[in-house]
């Protein structure tokens, strides 16, 4: 079970308090009706699914109830950093995401 | 060597010391007509049918590890075709019909055992959904029948149908032709069959890049054992599909999740069929070795780690222990994870890609094993002809743009 640091509650809590909410930084277009089908499909369905550092959303459903973002290594499942929604994706020092 | 009673006797006379290897371990050639990436059941079946049905024998199957060592060797071996939508019924039933004659076709005992797959309903919603499945399947000529709790108990005696359960059994949908097969034997049988037809199976050979010419068409792959040229490349890499397709600058509508399974200590025959419960996340059958083979739901986060959280398997075991109180004192021997490639509609992607010469067969998610023969059969036809086989056509990559999804995600409620 992952231990996840909620940036709002400022504490590490077990994974079962959280809901995974998919890839982070997937922005919805302001006016979807202006998009062509490919761009809309890209937003709805296509994901980067990287083997390595993944930016993803979590929601602390059994805590503060808020969404936040995390960087996690999908090979080791190690959480590298969590940050509040709306903040830019942090740069990682090179050694942190080596296994 | 053909496996037969006569050859068994002959080999027995020499103490079984002279059986030939089931497949060669050739050095990769510099060029092939077709390269299949991934030597799991689906990839090996693809190579087999390319050689057998389309006469394309200059084929290499590249595998980064050992053949059948990925999800083929990690699944819970359940076979059934009782899906809701016509497109799914077509492909899974195509596979089921191939399963029925596969051992003879391959001259290899894949231990296909149609012992019945029973899917339990625990609430009114389940009952309505499963009855809808039963009717849809019968319209399509696929066997599926509704059982009352008492009939379910008669078919599977260890089942607890007490009304006192947290999630009582309100009935079940039974596909009698469903069952299990020996997963390793499926990979080995297809590997041997393909090898005998001239296909090169190259293990410990990881693809590190996809080469394209100036027009963007595929011209080969880079591997840890050198460059291999091929005008047609079929990617059959399950959880690693996104990684491989990124080598051709393609993004996929796929996320990779860990899916766990576990087996108990072996016991005498006690469970005569496969029992699945989508609502409470439990799948169970008994292997011929006597182990109870138990499948869980996926973990919640994407991962390539081939492991998952213990609370997921605990949740499954709690459900099993309530449905089958007699199993409570069994010890579990092994627990593992596989990385499954999940699409938004929980249906596979089989066909061409925007890159000429690059084909993909992926997105089988949590339920790919049952489709192995059918998947390989239609994918081989797709590669050979350069256009989708009619059964594969609805499962195109374009469906995510056109919106013509095959939404088994909603249909199956949770898992496959």
Interface residues (C-beta under 8 A of the other chain):
Chain A: X1 X2 X15 X16 X19 X20 X22 X23 X37 X38 X41 X42 X44 X45 X46 X47 X48 X49 X50 X51 X54 X56 X72 X74 X75 X76 X77
Chain B: X240 X242 X243 X251 X252 X253 X254 X255 X256 X300 X301 X302 X303 X304 X305 X307 X309 X310 X311 X344 X400 X401 X402 X403
